[in-house]
Amino acid sequence: MAKRSLVWPADTTELINKTQADAMAAGKKSSAAFGKKFAAGMALAGAAVGAAAIGITKSVVDLGREYEDNMLKVQAVTGATAEAMEVASQAAKDLGNDVTLPGVSAAGAADAMLQLAKAGFSVEEAAAAADGAMRLAVSAQMDVGQAAEIAANAVGAFGLNASDATMVADLLAKGSTSAATTVAELGTGMAQASANFAAAGVPIQDMVTSMGLMANAGVKGSDAGTSLKTMLQKLTAPTKQSAKAMNDLGVEVFDAQGNLKPMRDLVDDFSKATA
């Protein structure tokens, strides 16, 4: 018997060839489509990076302009010499580069100096006090200019030296963390009562402590300041009725020298007398 050779059916071979051709065509089409999508994606990515770079550049330029504008204003307010401004400008740049002050810039330091200068600080004093103001801003997570304004107002109200600004900033920062209040609320309250406390000879430390105690009692900001001012007025210049009431309680507001007793002592005296 003759051997039969296996012959692949012609129609099947053609089918395979057609299938291969279709697959190659589909592959080319798919590759072309992928190439277009990839190119489009890369173009979008490039555009996004470019936009981000432009945004960063614009931000840097804006900060640079803000810094220069603030330093010009500092010179205008203080009347500082060119030499003094060079020192202040370098101080602002150094503060902007200080790694212990995250999120701040030379423009922010210049703004702090400007607010201090508006409060009557010389350019040298403003440059020295800006560090404390910026640390207060970082601690309280508030605007640098606002922090500097609060510290400067407190220094002025209590007749302190400009060199005390850093101490005041630290005091406010600690006051806000040790009581249920914020630096902004302390600043608002002090704006109401600082003049009265200073006139009565009450130190700023007692003022901040009193604000903290009021805050823990649920009275904050301007309400606390107004309440403390009224209380102090009634203590230092009591009506006949108030004077009699204190006398009945056995509470002496003034010491033997005629000075108002420390706030802590007054609080203790009244607490014991009304217990």
Solvent accessible surface area in square Angstrom, and as a share of the most:
residue,aa,sasa,rsa
1,M,234,1.05
2,A,88,0.69
3,K,200,0.85
4,R,222,0.81
5,S,92,0.60
6,L,182,0.91
7,V,120,0.69
8,W,161,0.56
9,P,73,0.46
10,A,75,0.58
11,D,100,0.52
12,T,42,0.25
13,T,56,0.33
14,E,115,0.51
15,L,113,0.56
16,I,74,0.38
17,N,83,0.43
18,K,127,0.54
19,T,77,0.45
20,Q,103,0.46
21,A,57,0.44
22,D,74,0.38
23,A,61,0.47
24,M,126,0.56
25,A,60,0.46
26,A,59,0.46
27,G,38,0.37
28,K,140,0.59
29,K,158,0.67
30,S,70,0.45
31,S,70,0.45
32,A,56,0.44
33,A,45,0.35
34,F,136,0.57
35,G,34,0.33
36,K,152,0.64
37,K,150,0.64
38,F,118,0.49
39,A,59,0.46
40,A,54,0.42
41,G,35,0.34
42,M,112,0.50
43,A,66,0.51
44,L,131,0.65
45,A,50,0.39
46,G,44,0.42
47,A,65,0.50
48,A,62,0.48
49,V,104,0.60
50,G,30,0.29
51,A,62,0.48
52,A,56,0.44
53,A,51,0.39
54,I,124,0.63
55,G,39,0.37
56,I,116,0.59
57,T,80,0.46
58,K,133,0.56
59,S,56,0.36
60,V,95,0.55
61,V,63,0.36
62,D,65,0.34
63,L,75,0.37
64,G,31,0.30
65,R,162,0.59
66,E,79,0.36
67,Y,31,0.12
68,E,106,0.47
69,D,65,0.34
70,N,12,0.06
71,M,11,0.05
72,L,118,0.59
73,K,94,0.40
74,V,0,0.00
75,Q,62,0.28
76,A,84,0.65
77,V,73,0.42
78,T,39,0.23
79,G,61,0.59
80,A,16,0.12
81,T,83,0.48
82,A,64,0.50
83,E,122,0.55
84,A,18,0.14
85,M,17,0.08
86,E,124,0.56
87,V,105,0.60
88,A,2,0.01
89,S,24,0.15
90,Q,97,0.43
91,A,26,0.20
92,A,0,0.00
93,K,91,0.38
94,D,77,0.40
95,L,18,0.09
96,G,18,0.17
97,N,118,0.60
98,D,40,0.21
99,V,140,0.80
100,T,84,0.49
101,L,4,0.02
102,P,91,0.57
103,G,89,0.85
104,V,24,0.14
105,S,31,0.20
106,A,25,0.20
107,A,2,0.02
108,G,14,0.13
109,A,0,0.00
110,A,0,0.00
111,D,28,0.14
112,A,0,0.00
113,M,1,0.00
114,L,7,0.04
115,Q,38,0.17
116,L,0,0.00
117,A,4,0.03
118,K,124,0.53
119,A,50,0.38
120,G,65,0.62
121,F,14,0.06
122,S,45,0.29
123,V,5,0.03
124,E,107,0.48
125,E,72,0.32
126,A,0,0.00
127,A,17,0.13
128,A,75,0.58
129,A,3,0.03
130,A,0,0.00
131,D,41,0.21
132,G,1,0.01
133,A,2,0.01
134,M,0,0.00
135,R,94,0.34
136,L,2,0.01
137,A,4,0.03
138,V,47,0.27
139,S,63,0.41
140,A,34,0.26
141,Q,169,0.75
142,M,35,0.16
143,D,88,0.46
144,V,21,0.12
145,G,5,0.04
146,Q,75,0.34
147,A,0,0.00
148,A,0,0.00
149,E,84,0.38
150,I,21,0.11
151,A,1,0.01
152,A,2,0.02
153,N,85,0.43
154,A,4,0.03
155,V,5,0.03
156,G,55,0.53
157,A,40,0.31
158,F,28,0.12
159,G,65,0.63
160,L,54,0.27
161,N,105,0.54
162,A,17,0.13
163,S,97,0.62
164,D,38,0.20
165,A,2,0.01
166,T,52,0.30
167,M,72,0.32
168,V,0,0.00
169,A,2,0.01
170,D,64,0.33
171,L,34,0.17
172,L,0,0.00
173,A,18,0.14
174,K,138,0.58
175,G,11,0.10
176,S,18,0.12
177,T,109,0.64
178,S,91,0.59
179,A,20,0.15
180,A,55,0.43
181,T,15,0.09
182,T,70,0.40
183,V,1,0.01
184,A,39,0.30
185,E,53,0.24
186,L,1,0.00
187,G,12,0.11
188,T,66,0.38
189,G,0,0.00
190,M,7,0.03
191,A,84,0.65
192,Q,72,0.32
193,A,0,0.00
194,S,5,0.03
195,A,71,0.55
196,N,41,0.21
197,F,0,0.00
198,A,32,0.25
199,A,93,0.72
200,A,30,0.23
201,G,60,0.58
202,V,7,0.04
203,P,68,0.43
204,I,5,0.03
205,Q,82,0.36
206,D,34,0.18
207,M,0,0.00
208,V,6,0.03
209,T,71,0.41
210,S,9,0.06
211,M,4,0.02
212,G,7,0.07
213,L,101,0.50
214,M,44,0.20
215,A,3,0.02
216,N,90,0.46
217,A,80,0.62
218,G,58,0.56
219,V,50,0.29
220,K,78,0.33
221,G,9,0.09
222,S,46,0.29
223,D,94,0.49
224,A,0,0.00
225,G,0,0.00
226,T,61,0.36
227,S,48,0.31
228,L,9,0.04
229,K,52,0.22
230,T,52,0.30
231,M,63,0.28
232,L,3,0.02
233,Q,86,0.38
234,K,120,0.51
235,L,17,0.08
236,T,49,0.28
237,A,76,0.59
238,P,48,0.30
239,T,90,0.52
240,K,188,0.80
241,Q,153,0.68
242,S,34,0.22
243,A,43,0.33
244,K,131,0.55
245,A,49,0.38
246,M,23,0.10
247,N,111,0.57
248,D,96,0.50
249,L,74,0.37
250,G,61,0.59
251,V,10,0.06
252,E,111,0.50
253,V,10,0.06
254,F,80,0.33
255,D,54,0.28
256,A,103,0.79
257,Q,139,0.62
258,G,50,0.48
259,N,88,0.45
260,L,24,0.12
261,K,48,0.21
262,P,76,0.48
263,M,13,0.06
264,R,178,0.65
265,D,61,0.32
266,L,4,0.02
267,V,73,0.42
268,D,63,0.33
269,D,45,0.23
270,F,55,0.23
271,S,62,0.40
272,K,156,0.66
273,A,37,0.29
274,T,90,0.52
275,A,123,0.96
